[in-house]
Amino acid sequence: MSDMINPMTGDSSRPAQGIETDVTAVTSDTVGTLLDRSGQQLLAQELVRQATDRGTDLVGPDGLLAELTKLVLETALEAEMAEHLGYEANDPAGRNGANSRNGRRSKTVLTGLGPVEVEVPRDREGTFEPVIVRKRQRRLNSIDQIVLSLTAKGLTTGEVSAHFAEIYGASVGKDQISRITDAVIAEMTEWQNRPLDRVYPVIFVDAIMVKIRDGKVANRPVYVAIGVTVNGERDILGLWTGEDSTAGEGAKYWQQVLTQIKNRGVEDVLILVCDGLKGLPASVNNVWAETWVQTCIVHLLRNSFRYAPRQHWEKIAKDLKPVYTAATEPAAAERFEEFAEAWGDRYPAIIKLWRSAWAEFVPFLQFNVEIRTIICTTNAIESLNSRYRRAVNARGHFPTEQAALKCLYLVTRSLDPTGRGRARWVIRWKPALNAFANTFEGRLTPSTTN
């Protein structure tokens, strides 16, 4: 690493040497300036000027930021040692004491700026336990977050390793990356079993297909349940892997999943929206007796398009709109017969699809426009599924079921980092929540856990 530039004098010296003097100077003479924003800007300008004059890069392994990171880490380590021993370096109070400083040892840690070599102070008794850079720690926590973020975007361990080599000039092995991501498995298990709210106005259940190599690569469904709280906030309840990508899961499987959700504190669900998941509708009322089961209208429309060429999609959607916007069930049945008469000869599979889903479709017609709108516009689950698919498609396939769940969980934990999405959710759901309160009078009552 190149010589460290002293921002106060313009001199250069090795950071490991005379660090106490530099820290004392900054502490006693310039603390007022450093705490003042204009003073910080002047200091930064001086550092950049000196770096430019000396031909030092601002970033990179030997850049100015890496050198400042080294200085900050070493300063913090010295402060921790002083607290541990009870006196500052070179303080006469430490002479003939029971414990004292015993030199330094070099250690390379991986930071967000690349590898940085720091001098870690030691004590004679070997009882010093640093916090800022712990014993045997080879990377700062920010590196773990970068690894988790890249993995959440679908990068493989090899691609993450190559990213660190290219961007940071650091060697991070595949096994090390796997250990970092495996650290979230316990967190994922805790999340999957956390207590839930007492009542949810709506729970959406959907599936995303992932490729898992279990002897051979095969498509496996991963089911996600999204609840909407009584405050209009999104709550991802959990992720569950299924076995059958063609026939679907049976009633026994869904009974176990829904019972698990109930055992986590969910006493009531007003409406459960799903997309033709076999076995699920029959199991819902065994767990929550008063829950309405509703077929997702958007998915029903999309499934209809599978049986027709693209040039007819717009016309089919236009002719189906009077069905799901009808004021009553008899009116919807009448509109559907008109649709069947117009399209039944060409696309009988569409007619069969709607007739088989009719029992789960008609509850939708009993609700007012606010509830209909929120069920029809399934941005609630589509935006999440798009993030899941992006990560899954980037990855290709997963070696194990746990690896697939880990990837999807990392996507889940990275959602809405600014909180703006939550605010938009609450605003969008307020009219529907008022309609729910009127339609399901007495059931939409928050508890202390909501």
C-alpha positions in Angstrom: 0.0 0.0 0.0 1.3 3.5 -0.8 2.3 6.0 1.9 -0.6 7.5 3.9 -1.0 11.2 3.4 -1.3 13.3 6.6 -4.2 15.8 5.8 -2.9 18.3 8.3 0.8 18.6 7.3 1.0 17.1 3.8 3.7 14.7 5.0 3.5 11.0 4.3 4.2 8.2 6.8 3.4 4.6 7.1 0.0 4.3 8.9 1.2 1.5 11.2 4.0 3.8 12.6 3.3 6.8 14.8 -0.4 6.2 14.6 -0.9 7.4 18.2 0.7 10.8 17.3 -1.6 11.3 14.3 -4.7 10.3 16.3 -3.8 12.7 19.1 -3.2 15.5 16.7 -6.6 15.1 15.0 -8.3 14.6 18.4 -6.9 17.7 20.1 -6.5 20.2 17.4 -9.1 19.5 14.8 -12.1 17.9 16.5 -14.1 21.1 16.2 -13.4 21.4 12.5 -14.2 17.7 11.9 -17.6 18.1 13.6 -18.4 21.1 11.4 -19.7 20.1 7.9 -17.8 22.9 6.2 -14.6 21.8 7.9 -15.2 18.2 6.8 -15.6 19.4 3.2 -12.4 21.4 3.4 -10.6 18.4 4.8 -11.9 16.2 2.0 -10.8 18.7 -0.6 -7.3 18.9 0.9 -7.1 15.1 0.9 -8.2 14.9 -2.7 -5.8 17.6 -3.7 -2.8 15.9 -2.1 -3.8 12.5 -3.5 -4.0 14.1 -7.0 -0.6 15.8 -6.6 1.0 12.5 -5.5 -0.7 10.5 -8.3 -2.7 8.4 -5.8 -6.0 6.9 -7.0 -9.1 7.7 -5.0 -10.4 4.2 -5.2 -8.7 0.8 -5.6 -6.5 -1.4 -3.4 -3.9 1.4 -3.0 -6.3 4.3 -3.3 -7.0 7.2 -0.9 -10.3 5.6 0.4 -8.6 2.3 1.2 -5.9 4.2 3.1 -8.5 6.2 5.0 -10.3 2.9 5.8 -7.0 1.5 7.1 -6.5 4.6 9.3 -10.0 4.5 10.7 -9.9 0.8 11.5 -6.5 1.1 13.2 -7.6 4.1 15.1 -10.7 2.2 16.3 -8.6 -0.8 17.3 -6.2 1.4 19.3 -9.2 3.0 21.1 -10.5 -0.5 21.9 -7.1 -1.5 23.3 -7.0 1.6 25.4 -10.4 0.8 26.9 -9.3 -2.8 27.4 -6.1 -1.8 29.3 -7.5 1.3 31.0 -4.9 3.7 29.7 -3.8 5.3 26.5 -0.7 4.3 24.6 2.6 5.8 26.1 0.6 6.8 29.2 2.9 6.5 32.3 -0.1 5.0 34.2 0.5 1.8 32.3 4.0 1.2 33.5 4.6 -1.8 35.6 0.9 -2.7 35.2 -0.5 -6.3 35.2 -1.1 -6.1 31.4 0.3 -3.9 28.7 0.6 -3.6 24.9 2.7 -6.1 23.0 3.2 -4.8 19.5 1.0 -5.4 16.5 0.3 -8.0 14.0 -0.7 -7.5 10.4 -4.0 -8.8 9.1 -5.7 -8.4 5.7 -9.5 -7.8 5.8 -11.8 -7.6 2.8 -13.8 -4.3 2.8 -16.2 -2.7 0.4 -13.2 -1.0 -1.2 -11.1 -4.2 -1.6 -8.5 -5.9 0.6 -7.0 -3.6 3.4 -4.0 -4.5 5.5 -4.4 -3.4 9.1 -2.1 -3.5 12.1 -4.0 -5.1 15.0 -2.6 -4.2 18.5 -1.9 -7.1 20.9 -1.6 -7.3 24.7 0.8 -9.4 26.7 -1.8 -11.6 28.3 -3.6 -12.2 25.1 -7.0 -11.2 26.5 -7.8 -8.4 24.0 -10.9 -9.2 22.0 -11.3 -6.5 19.3 -14.9 -5.7 18.2 -14.4 -3.6 15.0 -12.3 -6.4 13.5 -12.8 -9.5 15.5 -10.3 -12.3 15.9 -10.2 -14.6 12.8 -12.5 -12.1 11.0 -11.3 -11.7 7.4 -14.1 -9.5 6.0 -16.2 -6.6 7.2 -20.0 -7.1 7.6 -20.6 -4.9 4.5 -19.0 -7.7 2.4 -21.5 -10.2 3.7 -24.3 -7.8 2.7 -22.8 -7.5 -0.8 -22.7 -11.3 -1.2 -26.3 -11.7 0.0 -27.4 -8.9 -2.3 -25.7 -10.4 -5.4 -27.1 -13.9 -4.5 -30.6 -12.4 -4.2 -30.2 -11.2 -7.8 -29.6 -14.8 -8.9 -25.8 -14.9 -9.2 -24.2 -18.2 -8.6 -21.3 -18.7 -6.1 -18.9 -18.7 -9.1 -20.3 -15.5 -10.5 -20.1 -13.8 -7.1 -16.5 -14.9 -6.7 -15.7 -13.6 -10.2 -17.4 -10.3 -9.3 -15.1 -9.7 -6.3 -12.0 -10.6 -8.3 -13.0 -8.2 -11.1 -14.3 -5.2 -9.1 -12.3 -5.4 -5.8 -9.3 -7.4 -6.9 -10.0 -9.8 -4.0 -10.1 -13.6 -4.0 -13.3 -14.9 -2.4 -13.7 -18.6 -2.8 -17.0 -20.4 -3.7 -16.9 -22.2 -0.4 -16.6 -18.9 1.5 -19.5 -17.4 -0.4 -21.6 -20.5 0.4 -20.8 -20.1 4.1 -21.9 -16.5 4.0 -25.2 -17.4 2.4 -25.7 -20.4 4.6 -25.6 -18.1 7.6 -29.2 -16.9 6.6 -30.7 -20.4 6.8 -31.3 -20.1 10.6 -32.7 -16.6 10.0 -34.9 -18.1 7.2 -36.2 -20.8 9.5 -37.0 -18.3 12.2 -38.8 -16.1 9.7 -40.8 -19.1 8.4 -42.0 -19.8 11.9 -42.5 -16.3 13.3 -45.9 -15.3 14.9 -48.4 -13.8 12.5 -51.3 -11.4 12.9 -54.7 -12.5 14.2 -56.7 -11.6 11.1 -55.9 -10.9 7.5 -58.4 -9.3 5.1 -56.9 -11.1 2.1 -54.3 -13.8 1.6 -52.9 -14.4 -1.9 -51.4 -17.9 -2.7 -49.5 -18.5 -5.9 -46.8 -20.7 -7.2 -43.5 -20.1 -9.0 -41.7 -22.9 -10.9 -38.0 -23.5 -10.2 -35.6 -26.1 -11.5 -34.1 -28.4 -8.8 -31.5 -31.1 -9.5 -32.7 -34.1 -7.5 -31.1 -36.9 -9.4 -32.2 -35.1 -12.5 -33.3 -31.5 -13.1 -37.0 -31.2 -12.8 -39.6 -28.4 -12.4 -40.8 -28.0 -8.8 -43.3 -25.5 -7.5 -42.5 -23.1 -4.7 -45.7 -21.6 -3.1 -45.7 -18.2 -1.6 -48.5 -16.7 0.6 -48.9 -13.0 0.8 -51.2 -11.5 3.5 -52.6 -8.0 3.6 -52.8 -6.7 7.2 -55.7 -4.7 8.7 -53.4 -1.7 8.2 -53.0 -2.3 4.5 -49.4 -3.5 4.7 -47.9 -6.5 2.8 -46.8 -9.4 4.9 -45.1 -12.4 3.1 -46.2 -15.3 5.3 -43.9 -17.9 4.0 -42.5 -20.1 1.3 -43.3 -23.8 0.8 -41.9 -26.3 -1.8 -44.3 -28.7 -3.5 -43.6 -32.1 -5.2 -45.8 -32.2 -8.3 -45.4 -29.6 -11.0 -48.2 -31.1 -13.2 -51.0 -32.6 -11.2 -50.6 -30.1 -8.3 -50.6 -30.8 -4.5 -53.4 -32.7 -2.8 -55.8 -31.5 -0.1 -53.6 -33.2 2.6 -50.6 -31.0 1.6 -52.7 -27.8 1.7 -54.2 -28.8 5.0 -50.7 -29.0 6.5 -49.7 -25.6 5.0 -52.8 -23.8 6.1 -52.8 -25.4 9.6 -49.2 -24.2 10.0 -50.3 -20.7 9.2 -53.1 -20.9 11.7 -50.8 -22.3 14.4 -48.7 -19.2 14.0 -51.6 -17.1 15.2 -53.9 -16.5 12.2 -57.4 -17.0 13.6 -59.4 -15.6 10.6 -58.9 -14.9 6.9 -61.7 -13.0 5.1 -60.8 -13.9 1.5 -58.2 -16.3 0.2 -57.2 -15.7 -3.5 -55.6 -18.5 -5.4 -55.0 -19.6 -9.0 -56.6 -23.0 -9.5 -54.3 -24.8 -7.1 -55.8 -28.2 -6.8 -56.7 -29.3 -3.3 -56.4 -25.8 -1.8 -60.1 -24.7 -2.1 -61.3 -27.9 -0.4 -58.9 -27.4 2.5 -59.5 -23.7 3.3 -62.8 -24.1 5.1 -61.4 -27.0 7.2 -59.0 -24.5 8.7 -61.0 -21.2 8.6 -64.7 -22.0 8.3 -65.9 -18.6 7.2 -63.2 -17.8 4.6 -64.3 -17.1 1.0 -62.1 -18.8 -1.6 -61.7 -16.7 -4.7 -60.1 -17.6 -8.0 -57.6 -14.9 -9.1 -59.3 -13.2 -12.1 -56.1 -12.0 -13.7 -54.7 -15.6 -13.7 -58.0 -16.9 -15.1 -57.7 -14.5 -18.0 -54.0 -15.4 -18.6 -54.8 -19.1 -18.5 -57.5 -18.4 -21.1 -54.9 -16.9 -23.5 -53.0 -20.2 -23.5 -55.6 -21.8 -25.7 -55.8 -19.0 -28.3 -53.3 -17.3 -30.6 -52.0 -13.9 -29.7 -54.0 -12.1 -32.4 -57.2 -13.1 -30.6 -56.1 -12.1 -27.0 -57.4 -8.6 -27.1 -60.8 -9.6 -28.5 -61.2 -12.4 -26.0 -60.2 -10.1 -23.1 -62.8 -7.6 -24.3 -65.5 -10.2 -24.5 -64.7 -11.6 -21.1 -64.7 -8.2 -19.3 -68.6 -8.1 -19.1 -68.5 -11.4 -17.3 -66.3 -10.4 -14.4 -67.6 -6.8 -14.2 -71.3 -7.9 -14.1 -73.3 -6.6 -11.2 -74.7 -10.0 -10.2 -74.1 -13.7 -10.6 -77.1 -14.2 -13.0 -75.9 -11.3 -15.1 -72.4 -12.8 -15.2 -73.8 -16.2 -16.2 -75.8 -14.6 -19.0 -72.7 -12.7 -20.3 -70.6 -15.9 -20.2 -73.2 -17.8 -22.3 -72.8 -15.0 -24.9 -69.1 -15.4 -24.7 -69.4 -19.2 -25.1 -71.6 -18.8 -28.1 -69.1 -16.5 -29.8 -65.9 -18.5 -29.0 -66.9 -22.0 -27.9 -66.6 -23.6 -31.3 -63.0 -22.3 -31.8 -61.7 -22.5 -28.3 -63.7 -25.0 -26.2 -60.8 -25.3 -23.7 -61.4 -21.7 -22.6 -65.1 -22.5 -22.0 -64.2 -25.6 -20.0 -61.6 -23.6 -18.0 -64.2 -21.0 -16.9 -66.9 -23.5 -16.2 -64.5 -25.6 -13.9 -63.5 -22.4 -12.1 -67.0 -20.9 -11.8 -67.6 -22.0 -8.2 -64.4 -20.1 -7.1 -65.1 -17.2 -9.5 -68.7 -16.2 -8.4 -67.9 -15.1 -4.8 -66.1 -12.1 -6.4 -69.4 -10.9 -7.8 -70.9 -10.3 -4.4 -68.4 -7.7 -3.4 -68.5 -4.0 -4.0 -66.2 -2.2 -6.5 -63.4 -1.5 -4.0 -62.9 -5.1 -3.2 -63.3 -6.2 -6.8 -60.7 -3.8 -7.9 -58.1 -4.9 -5.4 -58.7 -8.6 -6.3 -58.6 -8.0 -10.0 -55.4 -6.0 -9.9 -53.1 -8.5 -8.5 -50.0 -6.3 -8.2 -49.9 -7.6 -4.7 -48.3 -10.9 -5.9 -47.3 -10.2 -9.5 -44.6 -7.6 -8.5 -43.2 -10.1 -6.0 -43.3 -13.0 -8.5 -41.4 -10.9 -11.1 -38.6 -10.4 -8.6 -38.6 -14.1 -7.8 -38.5 -15.1 -11.5 -35.7 -12.7 -12.2 -33.5 -14.4 -9.6 -34.6 -17.9 -10.6 -34.0 -17.3 -14.3 -30.6 -15.8 -13.7 -29.6 -18.9 -11.7 -31.0 -21.5 -14.1 -31.4 -24.4 -11.6 -30.6 -25.2 -8.0 -28.7 -28.2 -6.6 -31.1 -28.7 -3.7 -34.5 -27.6 -2.5 -32.9 -25.7 0.4 -30.7 -23.7 -2.1 -33.9 -22.7 -4.0 -35.7 -21.6 -0.8 -32.5 -19.7 0.3 -32.4 -17.8 -3.0 -36.1 -16.8 -2.8 -35.8 -15.8 0.9 -32.8 -13.6 0.0 -35.0 -11.9 -2.6 -37.8 -11.5 0.1 -35.5 -9.9 2.6 -34.2 -7.4 0.1 -37.6 -6.1 -0.9 -38.5 -2.4 -0.4 -35.3 -1.2 1.3 -36.5 2.4 1.4 -40.0 1.8 2.7 -41.6 3.8 0.0 -43.3 0.6 -1.4 -45.0 0.0 2.0 -46.3 3.6 2.0 -47.8 3.1 -1.5 -49.4 -0.2 -0.4 -51.2 1.4 2.6 -52.6 4.2 0.5 -53.8 1.9 -2.3 -55.5 -0.5 0.2 -57.4 2.1 2.4 -60.6 2.1 0.2 -60.6 -1.7 0.1 -60.1 -2.0 3.9 -63.1 0.3 4.5 -65.2 -1.9 2.1 -64.0 -5.1 4.0 -65.0 -3.6 7.3 -68.5 -3.0 6.0 -68.9 -6.3 4.1 -67.4 -8.4 6.9 -68.7 -6.5 9.8 -67.2 -7.5 13.2 -64.4 -9.7 11.8 -61.9 -7.1 10.7 -60.9 -6.3 14.3 -57.1 -5.8 14.9 -55.6 -7.3 18.0 -52.4 -6.3 19.9 -50.4 -8.5 17.5 -51.9 -6.8 14.4 
